[in-house]
């Protein structure tokens, strides 16, 4: 499992790339591996809407299970990766690249302290037996 060092991670297996006041987010390689073959992505927010920390921002379904994706940050949606609606398997192939889910304008940066760096996230995944 490769977790890019320039990203931050949550205990609920989302990743965040923070660039100034903007963030891109998606689910981690660990999460897509646990879900297996992803067959559906449903988005709960559209461009211009405000997302609060901990809110469910998307539903992902696979051949094995369904999972909710939660937002680790407070912000306004700038862009939704609508291509995942027709090609959800992109998350399996490229979770940190083309498999991104949302781009947002961050309203508050206080939540960043709750995020893990790649090394901490690697250890967290290892502690779960994978």
N, CA, C and O atoms as a GROMACS GRO file, in nm:
protein
  520
    1UNK      N    1   0.085  -0.118   0.000
    1UNK     CA    2   0.000   0.000   0.000
    1UNK      C    3   0.089   0.124   0.000
    1UNK      O    4   0.181   0.136   0.082
    2UNK      N    5   0.062   0.214  -0.091
    2UNK     CA    6   0.140   0.336  -0.100
    2UNK      C    7   0.053   0.455  -0.067
    2UNK      O    8  -0.046   0.482  -0.134
    3UNK      N    9   0.091   0.525   0.038
    3UNK     CA   10   0.019   0.645   0.078
    3UNK      C   11   0.110   0.765   0.055
    3UNK      O   12   0.211   0.781   0.124
    4UNK      N   13   0.076   0.849  -0.042
    4UNK     CA   14   0.161   0.964  -0.074
    4UNK      C   15   0.190   1.050   0.048
    4UNK      O   16   0.102   1.077   0.129
    5UNK      N   17   0.314   1.093   0.059
    5UNK     CA   18   0.360   1.171   0.175
    5UNK      C   19   0.302   1.312   0.177
    5UNK      O   20   0.297   1.375   0.283
    6UNK      N   21   0.257   1.363   0.062
    6UNK     CA   22   0.207   1.501   0.057
    6UNK      C   23   0.059   1.512   0.095
    6UNK      O   24   0.002   1.621   0.088
    7UNK      N   25  -0.002   1.401   0.134
    7UNK     CA   26  -0.143   1.401   0.171
    7UNK      C   27  -0.159   1.384   0.322
    7UNK      O   28  -0.066   1.344   0.391
    8UNK      N   29  -0.279   1.415   0.370
    8UNK     CA   30  -0.316   1.391   0.510
    8UNK      C   31  -0.427   1.286   0.508
    8UNK      O   32  -0.497   1.270   0.408
    9UNK      N   33  -0.443   1.215   0.621
    9UNK     CA   34  -0.534   1.101   0.626
    9UNK      C   35  -0.620   1.103   0.752
    9UNK      O   36  -0.584   1.162   0.853
   10UNK      N   37  -0.737   1.036   0.742
   10UNK     CA   38  -0.828   1.024   0.857
   10UNK      C   39  -0.836   0.879   0.902
   10UNK      O   40  -0.799   0.787   0.829
   11UNK      N   41  -0.886   0.860   1.023
   11UNK     CA   42  -0.905   0.724   1.074
   11UNK      C   43  -1.021   0.655   1.004
   11UNK      O   44  -1.036   0.534   1.014
   12UNK      N   45  -1.104   0.731   0.932
   12UNK     CA   46  -1.213   0.670   0.856
   12UNK      C   47  -1.174   0.653   0.708
   12UNK      O   48  -1.260   0.632   0.622
   13UNK      N   49  -1.043   0.662   0.681
   13UNK     CA   50  -0.984   0.626   0.551
   13UNK      C   51  -1.014   0.721   0.436
   13UNK      O   52  -1.030   0.678   0.322
   14UNK      N   53  -1.022   0.851   0.467
   14UNK     CA   54  -1.026   0.951   0.363
   14UNK      C   55  -0.887   1.014   0.353
   14UNK      O   56  -0.812   1.016   0.450
   15UNK      N   57  -0.855   1.066   0.235
   15UNK     CA   58  -0.730   1.142   0.220
   15UNK      C   59  -0.765   1.285   0.182
   15UNK      O   60  -0.870   1.312   0.125
   16UNK      N   61  -0.674   1.377   0.215
   16UNK     CA   62  -0.692   1.518   0.186
   16UNK      C   63  -0.560   1.575   0.134
   16UNK      O   64  -0.454   1.552   0.193
   17UNK      N   65  -0.568   1.648   0.026
   17UNK     CA   66  -0.453   1.722  -0.025
   17UNK      C   67  -0.485   1.869  -0.005
   17UNK      O   68  -0.575   1.923  -0.069
   18UNK      N   69  -0.411   1.934   0.085
   18UNK     CA   70  -0.436   2.074   0.117
   18UNK      C   71  -0.334   2.161   0.045
   18UNK      O   72  -0.213   2.144   0.059
   19UNK      N   73  -0.387   2.255  -0.033
   19UNK     CA   74  -0.303   2.349  -0.106
   19UNK      C   75  -0.356   2.489  -0.077
   19UNK      O   76  -0.452   2.534  -0.139
   20UNK      N   77  -0.291   2.557   0.017
   20UNK     CA   78  -0.339   2.689   0.057
   20UNK      C   79  -0.475   2.679   0.123
   20UNK      O   80  -0.491   2.611   0.224
   21UNK      N   81  -0.575   2.746   0.065
   21UNK     CA   82  -0.711   2.743   0.121
   21UNK      C   83  -0.800   2.645   0.046
   21UNK      O   84  -0.922   2.644   0.065
   22UNK      N   85  -0.739   2.561  -0.038
   22UNK     CA   86  -0.819   2.462  -0.112
   22UNK      C   87  -0.775   2.321  -0.074
   22UNK      O   88  -0.660   2.297  -0.037
   23UNK      N   89  -0.870   2.230  -0.082
   23UNK     CA   90  -0.842   2.090  -0.052
   23UNK      C   91  -0.909   2.000  -0.154
   23UNK      O   92  -1.018   2.030  -0.204
   24UNK      N   93  -0.842   1.889  -0.184
   24UNK     CA   94  -0.898   1.784  -0.267
   24UNK      C   95  -0.912   1.663  -0.177
   24UNK      O   96  -0.822   1.637  -0.096
   25UNK      N   97  -1.022   1.588  -0.188
   25UNK     CA   98  -1.036   1.470  -0.103
   25UNK      C   99  -1.095   1.352  -0.175
   25UNK      O  100  -1.164   1.364  -0.276
   26UNK      N  101  -1.064   1.235  -0.117
   26UNK     CA  102  -1.111   1.108  -0.171
   26UNK      C  103  -1.092   1.000  -0.066
   26UNK      O  104  -1.068   1.029   0.051
   27UNK      N  105  -1.103   0.874  -0.109
   27UNK     CA  106  -1.079   0.764  -0.015
   27UNK      C  107  -0.941   0.704  -0.043
   27UNK      O  108  -0.889   0.712  -0.154
   28UNK      N  109  -0.886   0.643   0.059
   28UNK     CA  110  -0.749   0.592   0.050
   28UNK      C  111  -0.741   0.458  -0.025
   28UNK      O  112  -0.841   0.392  -0.050
   29UNK      N  113  -0.620   0.424  -0.058
   29UNK     CA  114  -0.593   0.295  -0.122
   29UNK      C  115  -0.638   0.181  -0.030
   29UNK      O  116  -0.692   0.081  -0.076
   30UNK      N  117  -0.614   0.197   0.101
   30UNK     CA  118  -0.658   0.097   0.199
   30UNK      C  119  -0.810   0.078   0.189
   30UNK      O  120  -0.859  -0.035   0.186
   31UNK      N  121  -0.884   0.190   0.185
   31UNK     CA  122  -1.031   0.183   0.180
   31UNK      C  123  -1.079   0.116   0.053
   31UNK      O  124  -1.166   0.029   0.058
   32UNK      N  125  -1.024   0.154  -0.062
   32UNK     CA  126  -1.070   0.093  -0.187
   32UNK      C  127  -1.035  -0.056  -0.188
   32UNK      O  128  -1.109  -0.136  -0.245
   33UNK      N  129  -0.923  -0.093  -0.127
   33UNK     CA  130  -0.885  -0.234  -0.119
   33UNK      C  131  -0.980  -0.315  -0.033
   33UNK      O  132  -1.012  -0.430  -0.065
   34UNK      N  133  -1.027  -0.254   0.076
   34UNK     CA  134  -1.124  -0.320   0.164
   34UNK      C  135  -1.259  -0.336   0.094
   34UNK      O  136  -1.326  -0.438   0.111
   35UNK      N  137  -1.297  -0.235   0.018
   35UNK     CA  138  -1.426  -0.241  -0.052
   35UNK      C  139  -1.423  -0.336  -0.170
   35UNK      O  140  -1.525  -0.397  -0.203
   36UNK      N  141  -1.308  -0.350  -0.234
   36UNK     CA  142  -1.292  -0.434  -0.353
   36UNK      C  143  -1.350  -0.361  -0.473
   36UNK      O  144  -1.331  -0.240  -0.485
   37UNK      N  145  -1.417  -0.430  -0.562
   37UNK     CA  146  -1.462  -0.372  -0.688
   37UNK      C  147  -1.576  -0.271  -0.668
   37UNK      O  148  -1.689  -0.309  -0.638
   38UNK      N  149  -1.544  -0.143  -0.684
   38UNK     CA  150  -1.642  -0.036  -0.665
   38UNK      C  151  -1.732  -0.026  -0.787
   38UNK      O  152  -1.686  -0.018  -0.901
   39UNK      N  153  -1.863  -0.027  -0.761
   39UNK     CA  154  -1.961  -0.028  -0.871
   39UNK      C  155  -2.052   0.095  -0.872
   39UNK      O  156  -2.128   0.116  -0.967
   40UNK      N  157  -2.044   0.178  -0.765
   40UNK     CA  158  -2.132   0.295  -0.758
   40UNK      C  159  -2.072   0.401  -0.667
   40UNK      O  160  -2.018   0.369  -0.561
   41UNK      N  161  -2.083   0.526  -0.709
   41UNK     CA  162  -2.048   0.640  -0.624
   41UNK      C  163  -2.164   0.739  -0.633
   41UNK      O  164  -2.201   0.784  -0.741
   42UNK      N  165  -2.220   0.773  -0.518
   42UNK     CA  166  -2.327   0.873  -0.512
   42UNK      C  167  -2.281   0.992  -0.429
   42UNK      O  168  -2.237   0.976  -0.315
   43UNK      N  169  -2.291   1.112  -0.486
   43UNK     CA  170  -2.246   1.233  -0.417
   43UNK      C  171  -2.363   1.299  -0.345
   43UNK      O  172  -2.474   1.307  -0.398
   44UNK      N  173  -2.336   1.348  -0.223
   44UNK     CA  174  -2.439   1.412  -0.143
   44UNK      C  175  -2.438   1.564  -0.152
   44UNK      O  176  -2.529   1.630  -0.102
   45UNK      N  177  -2.335   1.621  -0.216
   45UNK     CA  178  -2.321   1.766  -0.225
   45UNK      C  179  -2.290   1.809  -0.367
   45UNK      O  180  -2.236   1.732  -0.447
   46UNK      N  181  -2.326   1.934  -0.398
   46UNK     CA  182  -2.300   1.992  -0.529
   46UNK      C  183  -2.216   2.117  -0.513
   46UNK      O  184  -2.199   2.168  -0.402
   47UNK      N  185  -2.163   2.166  -0.623
   47UNK     CA  186  -2.084   2.288  -0.625
   47UNK      C  187  -2.159   2.401  -0.556
   47UNK      O  188  -2.277   2.424  -0.582
   48UNK      N  189  -2.088   2.472  -0.468
   48UNK     CA  190  -2.147   2.586  -0.399
   48UNK      C  191  -2.205   2.555  -0.262
   48UNK      O  192  -2.231   2.646  -0.184
   49UNK      N  193  -2.225   2.428  -0.232
   49UNK     CA  194  -2.282   2.390  -0.102
   49UNK      C  195  -2.172   2.382   0.004
   49UNK      O  196  -2.056   2.352  -0.027
   50UNK      N  197  -2.210   2.407   0.129
   50UNK     CA  198  -2.116   2.401   0.241
   50UNK      C  199  -2.120   2.262   0.304
   50UNK      O  200  -2.227   2.207   0.331
   51UNK      N  201  -2.002   2.207   0.325
   51UNK     CA  202  -1.987   2.077   0.391
   51UNK      C  203  -1.931   2.102   0.530
   51UNK      O  204  -1.836   2.179   0.546
   52UNK      N  205  -1.989   2.037   0.629
   52UNK     CA  206  -1.940   2.048   0.766
   52UNK      C  207  -1.856   1.924   0.799
   52UNK      O  208  -1.871   1.818   0.737
   53UNK      N  209  -1.768   1.939   0.896
   53UNK     CA  210  -1.683   1.829   0.940
   53UNK      C  211  -1.768   1.712   0.988
   53UNK      O  212  -1.860   1.730   1.067
   54UNK      N  213  -1.735   1.593   0.940
   54UNK     CA  214  -1.804   1.472   0.983
   54UNK      C  215  -1.929   1.438   0.905
   54UNK      O  216  -1.986   1.330   0.923
   55UNK      N  217  -1.973   1.527   0.817
   55UNK     CA  218  -2.092   1.498   0.737
   55UNK      C  219  -2.062   1.394   0.630
   55UNK      O  220  -1.951   1.390   0.576
   56UNK      N  221  -2.161   1.313   0.600
   56UNK     CA  222  -2.148   1.215   0.493
   56UNK      C  223  -2.154   1.289   0.360
   56UNK      O  224  -2.254   1.354   0.328
   57UNK      N  225  -2.046   1.278   0.282
   57UNK     CA  226  -2.040   1.353   0.156
   57UNK      C  227  -2.064   1.265   0.034
   57UNK      O  228  -2.089   1.315  -0.076
   58UNK      N  229  -2.054   1.133   0.053
   58UNK     CA  230  -2.075   1.042  -0.059
   58UNK      C  231  -2.101   0.901  -0.007
   58UNK      O  232  -2.067   0.868   0.106
   59UNK      N  233  -2.163   0.821  -0.092
   59UNK     CA  234  -2.182   0.679  -0.065
   59UNK      C  235  -2.110   0.602  -0.175
   59UNK      O  236  -2.123   0.632  -0.294
   60UNK      N  237  -2.034   0.502  -0.133
   60UNK     CA  238  -1.964   0.416  -0.228
   60UNK      C  239  -2.015   0.274  -0.208
   60UNK      O  240  -2.022   0.225  -0.096
   61UNK      N  241  -2.050   0.210  -0.318
   61UNK     CA  242  -2.094   0.070  -0.311
   61UNK      C  243  -2.000  -0.015  -0.393
   61UNK      O  244  -1.954   0.024  -0.501
   62UNK      N  245  -1.974  -0.133  -0.339
   62UNK     CA  246  -1.889  -0.229  -0.410
   62UNK      C  247  -1.961  -0.363  -0.415
   62UNK      O  248  -2.073  -0.377  -0.365
   63UNK      N  249  -1.896  -0.460  -0.475
   63UNK     CA  250  -1.956  -0.593  -0.480
   63UNK      C  251  -1.961  -0.655  -0.340
   63UNK      O  252  -2.036  -0.749  -0.318
   64UNK      N  253  -1.881  -0.602  -0.247
   64UNK     CA  254  -1.874  -0.656  -0.112
   64UNK      C  255  -1.955  -0.579  -0.008
   64UNK      O  256  -2.014  -0.639   0.081
   65UNK      N  257  -1.958  -0.444  -0.020
   65UNK     CA  258  -2.016  -0.364   0.087
   65UNK      C  259  -2.050  -0.224   0.037
   65UNK      O  260  -2.022  -0.187  -0.077
   66UNK      N  261  -2.112  -0.149   0.126
   66UNK     CA  262  -2.136  -0.006   0.100
   66UNK      C  263  -2.068   0.072   0.212
   66UNK      O  264  -2.057   0.024   0.324
   67UNK      N  265  -2.021   0.192   0.179
   67UNK     CA  266  -1.952   0.273   0.278
   67UNK      C  267  -1.988   0.420   0.258
   67UNK      O  268  -2.012   0.466   0.147
   68UNK      N  269  -1.991   0.491   0.369
   68UNK     CA  270  -2.011   0.635   0.366
   68UNK      C  271  -1.875   0.704   0.370
   68UNK      O  272  -1.784   0.659   0.440
   69UNK      N  273  -1.862   0.811   0.296
   69UNK     CA  274  -1.741   0.892   0.297
   69UNK      C  275  -1.774   1.018   0.376
   69UNK      O  276  -1.873   1.085   0.348
   70UNK      N  277  -1.691   1.051   0.475
   70UNK     CA  278  -1.715   1.168   0.560
   70UNK      C  279  -1.613   1.276   0.532
   70UNK      O  280  -1.499   1.248   0.493
   71UNK      N  281  -1.654   1.400   0.551
   71UNK     CA  282  -1.563   1.512   0.529
   71UNK      C  283  -1.481   1.540   0.655
   71UNK      O  284  -1.537   1.554   0.763
   72UNK      N  285  -1.350   1.547   0.640
   72UNK     CA  286  -1.265   1.583   0.754
   72UNK      C  287  -1.250   1.734   0.772
   72UNK      O  288  -1.190   1.780   0.869
   73UNK      N  289  -1.305   1.812   0.678
   73UNK     CA  290  -1.288   1.957   0.680
   73UNK      C  291  -1.419   2.030   0.660
   73UNK      O  292  -1.516   1.974   0.608
   74UNK      N  293  -1.421   2.156   0.701
   74UNK     CA  294  -1.533   2.246   0.678
   74UNK      C  295  -1.501   2.330   0.556
   74UNK      O  296  -1.393   2.388   0.546
   75UNK      N  297  -1.595   2.336   0.461
   75UNK     CA  298  -1.567   2.417   0.343
   75UNK      C  299  -1.681   2.418   0.244
   75UNK      O  300  -1.786   2.357   0.264
   76UNK      N  301  -1.656   2.488   0.134
   76UNK     CA  302  -1.755   2.502   0.027
   76UNK      C  303  -1.707   2.423  -0.094
   76UNK      O  304  -1.590   2.432  -0.133
   77UNK      N  305  -1.797   2.345  -0.152
   77UNK     CA  306  -1.763   2.261  -0.267
   77UNK      C  307  -1.731   2.348  -0.387
   77UNK      O  308  -1.810   2.434  -0.427
   78UNK      N  309  -1.612   2.326  -0.445
   78UNK     CA  310  -1.572   2.394  -0.568
   78UNK      C  311  -1.598   2.307  -0.690
   78UNK      O  312  -1.633   2.357  -0.797
   79UNK      N  313  -1.580   2.175  -0.671
   79UNK     CA  314  -1.594   2.084  -0.784
   79UNK      C  315  -1.623   1.943  -0.732
   79UNK      O  316  -1.572   1.903  -0.628
   80UNK      N  317  -1.705   1.870  -0.806
   80UNK     CA  318  -1.737   1.731  -0.776
   80UNK      C  319  -1.688   1.649  -0.895
   80UNK      O  320  -1.711   1.686  -1.010
   81UNK      N  321  -1.622   1.539  -0.867
   81UNK     CA  322  -1.570   1.453  -0.975
   81UNK      C  323  -1.683   1.366  -1.030
   81UNK      O  324  -1.694   1.248  -0.997
   82UNK      N  325  -1.766   1.426  -1.114
   82UNK     CA  326  -1.884   1.357  -1.169
   82UNK      C  327  -1.848   1.237  -1.256
   82UNK      O  328  -1.932   1.150  -1.278
   83UNK      N  329  -1.725   1.230  -1.306
   83UNK     CA  330  -1.687   1.116  -1.389
   83UNK      C  331  -1.694   0.985  -1.310
   83UNK      O  332  -1.705   0.877  -1.368
   84UNK      N  333  -1.687   0.994  -1.175
   84UNK     CA  334  -1.696   0.873  -1.093
   84UNK      C  335  -1.837   0.814  -1.095
   84UNK      O  336  -1.856   0.696  -1.067
   85UNK      N  337  -1.936   0.896  -1.129
   85UNK     CA  338  -2.074   0.846  -1.137
   85UNK      C  339  -2.089   0.743  -1.249
   85UNK      O  340  -2.166   0.649  -1.237
   86UNK      N  341  -2.015   0.763  -1.358
   86UNK     CA  342  -2.023   0.669  -1.471
   86UNK      C  343  -1.906   0.571  -1.473
   86UNK      O  344  -1.915   0.465  -1.536
   87UNK      N  345  -1.797   0.604  -1.404
   87UNK     CA  346  -1.680   0.515  -1.400
   87UNK      C  347  -1.628   0.503  -1.257
   87UNK      O  348  -1.516   0.546  -1.228
   88UNK      N  349  -1.707   0.445  -1.166
   88UNK     CA  350  -1.665   0.437  -1.026
   88UNK      C  351  -1.540   0.354  -1.003
   88UNK      O  352  -1.470   0.372  -0.903
   89UNK      N  353  -1.511   0.262  -1.095
   89UNK     CA  354  -1.394   0.175  -1.080
   89UNK      C  355  -1.262   0.252  -1.086
   89UNK      O  356  -1.157   0.197  -1.050
   90UNK      N  357  -1.266   0.378  -1.129
   90UNK     CA  358  -1.145   0.462  -1.130
   90UNK      C  359  -1.087   0.472  -0.989
   90UNK      O  360  -0.965   0.482  -0.973
   91UNK      N  361  -1.173   0.470  -0.887
   91UNK     CA  362  -1.124   0.477  -0.749
   91UNK      C  363  -1.036   0.356  -0.718
   91UNK      O  364  -0.935   0.370  -0.649
   92UNK      N  365  -1.072   0.238  -0.768
   92UNK     CA  366  -0.990   0.119  -0.747
   92UNK      C  367  -0.855   0.133  -0.816
   92UNK      O  368  -0.751   0.094  -0.762
   93UNK      N  369  -0.857   0.190  -0.937
   93UNK     CA  370  -0.736   0.200  -1.018
   93UNK      C  371  -0.644   0.314  -0.975
   93UNK      O  372  -0.521   0.299  -0.981
   94UNK      N  373  -0.700   0.426  -0.931
   94UNK     CA  374  -0.620   0.546  -0.906
   94UNK      C  375  -0.683   0.630  -0.794
   94UNK      O  376  -0.730   0.741  -0.820
   95UNK      N  377  -0.686   0.578  -0.669
   95UNK     CA  378  -0.756   0.648  -0.562
   95UNK      C  379  -0.699   0.786  -0.530
   95UNK      O  380  -0.772   0.874  -0.485
   96UNK      N  381  -0.568   0.806  -0.553
   96UNK     CA  382  -0.506   0.935  -0.519
   96UNK      C  383  -0.493   1.029  -0.638
   96UNK      O  384  -0.445   1.141  -0.622
   97UNK      N  385  -0.534   0.985  -0.754
   97UNK     CA  386  -0.524   1.068  -0.874
   97UNK      C  387  -0.661   1.095  -0.930
   97UNK      O  388  -0.735   1.180  -0.880
   98UNK      N  389  -0.696   1.022  -1.037
   98UNK     CA  390  -0.824   1.042  -1.105
   98UNK      C  391  -0.943   1.004  -1.018
   98UNK      O  392  -1.057   1.038  -1.051
   99UNK      N  393  -0.920   0.933  -0.907
   99UNK     CA  394  -1.028   0.890  -0.818
   99UNK      C  395  -1.065   0.991  -0.711
   99UNK      O  396  -1.139   0.958  -0.619
  100UNK      N  397  -1.014   1.116  -0.721
  100UNK     CA  398  -1.054   1.218  -0.624
  100UNK      C  399  -1.205   1.237  -0.630
  100UNK      O  400  -1.268   1.210  -0.732
  101UNK      N  401  -1.262   1.285  -0.519
  101UNK     CA  402  -1.408   1.300  -0.512
  101UNK      C  403  -1.455   1.445  -0.510
  101UNK      O  404  -1.545   1.482  -0.585
  102UNK      N  405  -1.396   1.524  -0.424
  102UNK     CA  406  -1.437   1.664  -0.410
  102UNK      C  407  -1.315   1.756  -0.407
  102UNK      O  408  -1.207   1.718  -0.363
  103UNK      N  409  -1.336   1.878  -0.457
  103UNK     CA  410  -1.243   1.987  -0.435
  103UNK      C  411  -1.322   2.093  -0.361
  103UNK      O  412  -1.437   2.122  -0.395
  104UNK      N  413  -1.261   2.149  -0.257
  104UNK     CA  414  -1.335   2.245  -0.176
  104UNK      C  415  -1.248   2.361  -0.131
  104UNK      O  416  -1.126   2.351  -0.123
  105UNK      N  417  -1.315   2.472  -0.102
  105UNK     CA  418  -1.252   2.589  -0.046
  105UNK      C  419  -1.266   2.573   0.105
  105UNK      O  420  -1.378   2.568   0.157
  106UNK      N  421  -1.154   2.565   0.175
  106UNK     CA  422  -1.157   2.538   0.319
  106UNK      C  423  -1.197   2.663   0.395
  106UNK      O  424  -1.137   2.769   0.378
  107UNK      N  425  -1.299   2.651   0.479
  107UNK     CA  426  -1.347   2.763   0.560
  107UNK      C  427  -1.271   2.775   0.691
  107UNK      O  428  -1.257   2.884   0.746
  108UNK      N  429  -1.221   2.662   0.740
  108UNK     CA  430  -1.150   2.660   0.868
  108UNK      C  431  -1.035   2.561   0.858
  108UNK      O  432  -1.049   2.454   0.799
  109UNK      N  433  -0.923   2.596   0.915
  109UNK     CA  434  -0.807   2.506   0.910
  109UNK      C  435  -0.782   2.437   1.044
  109UNK      O  436  -0.683   2.364   1.057
  110UNK      N  437  -0.868   2.458   1.142
  110UNK     CA  438  -0.844   2.399   1.273
  110UNK      C  439  -0.851   2.247   1.270
  110UNK      O  440  -0.786   2.180   1.352
  111UNK      N  441  -0.929   2.191   1.177
  111UNK     CA  442  -0.943   2.046   1.171
  111UNK      C  443  -0.816   1.976   1.120
  111UNK      O  444  -0.800   1.856   1.138
  112UNK      N  445  -0.727   2.052   1.057
  112UNK     CA  446  -0.606   1.990   1.001
  112UNK      C  447  -0.524   1.919   1.108
  112UNK      O  448  -0.455   1.822   1.078
  113UNK      N  449  -0.532   1.966   1.233
  113UNK     CA  450  -0.454   1.903   1.340
  113UNK      C  451  -0.504   1.762   1.371
  113UNK      O  452  -0.431   1.683   1.431
  114UNK      N  453  -0.626   1.730   1.331
  114UNK     CA  454  -0.682   1.596   1.355
  114UNK      C  455  -0.639   1.496   1.248
  114UNK      O  456  -0.665   1.376   1.262
  115UNK      N  457  -0.574   1.542   1.143
  115UNK     CA  458  -0.536   1.456   1.033
  115UNK      C  459  -0.399   1.393   1.057
  115UNK      O  460  -0.313   1.451   1.124
  116UNK      N  461  -0.380   1.273   1.002
  116UNK     CA  462  -0.253   1.201   1.016
  116UNK      C  463  -0.166   1.223   0.893
  116UNK      O  464  -0.215   1.243   0.782
  117UNK      N  465  -0.034   1.219   0.915
  117UNK     CA  466   0.056   1.219   0.800
  117UNK      C  467   0.066   1.076   0.748
  117UNK      O  468   0.012   0.983   0.808
  118UNK      N  469   0.135   1.057   0.637
  118UNK     CA  470   0.140   0.926   0.571
  118UNK      C  471   0.200   0.819   0.663
  118UNK      O  472   0.150   0.707   0.667
  119UNK      N  473   0.304   0.853   0.736
  119UNK     CA  474   0.369   0.756   0.824
  119UNK      C  475   0.274   0.710   0.935
  119UNK      O  476   0.265   0.591   0.964
  120UNK      N  477   0.204   0.805   0.995
  120UNK     CA  478   0.108   0.770   1.101
  120UNK      C  479  -0.006   0.686   1.044
  120UNK      O  480  -0.051   0.591   1.108
  121UNK      N  481  -0.052   0.722   0.925
  121UNK     CA  482  -0.162   0.646   0.863
  121UNK      C  483  -0.116   0.504   0.829
  121UNK      O  484  -0.192   0.409   0.847
  122UNK      N  485   0.006   0.489   0.779
  122UNK     CA  486   0.060   0.356   0.751
  122UNK      C  487   0.057   0.269   0.877
  122UNK      O  488   0.015   0.154   0.874
  123UNK      N  489   0.103   0.327   0.989
  123UNK     CA  490   0.104   0.254   1.116
  123UNK      C  491  -0.038   0.219   1.160
  123UNK      O  492  -0.063   0.110   1.210
  124UNK      N  493  -0.130   0.312   1.140
  124UNK     CA  494  -0.269   0.289   1.176
  124UNK      C  495  -0.326   0.172   1.095
  124UNK      O  496  -0.394   0.085   1.150
  125UNK      N  497  -0.299   0.171   0.964
  125UNK     CA  498  -0.346   0.060   0.879
  125UNK      C  499  -0.283  -0.072   0.923
  125UNK      O  500  -0.351  -0.174   0.931
  126UNK      N  501  -0.155  -0.070   0.952
  126UNK     CA  502  -0.086  -0.192   0.998
  126UNK      C  503  -0.146  -0.244   1.128
  126UNK      O  504  -0.154  -0.365   1.149
  127UNK      N  505  -0.189  -0.153   1.215
  127UNK     CA  506  -0.246  -0.194   1.344
  127UNK      C  507  -0.380  -0.265   1.326
  127UNK      O  508  -0.427  -0.334   1.417
  128UNK      N  509  -0.442  -0.247   1.209
  128UNK     CA  510  -0.570  -0.312   1.183
  128UNK      C  511  -0.551  -0.447   1.115
  128UNK      O  512  -0.648  -0.512   1.076
  129UNK      N  513  -0.426  -0.488   1.101
  129UNK     CA  514  -0.399  -0.622   1.049
  129UNK      C  515  -0.391  -0.633   0.898
  129UNK      O  516  -0.406  -0.742   0.844
  130UNK      N  517  -0.366  -0.522   0.828
  130UNK     CA  518  -0.355  -0.526   0.683
  130UNK      C  519  -0.227  -0.461   0.639
  130UNK      O  520  -0.199  -0.454   0.520
   0.00000   0.00000   0.00000
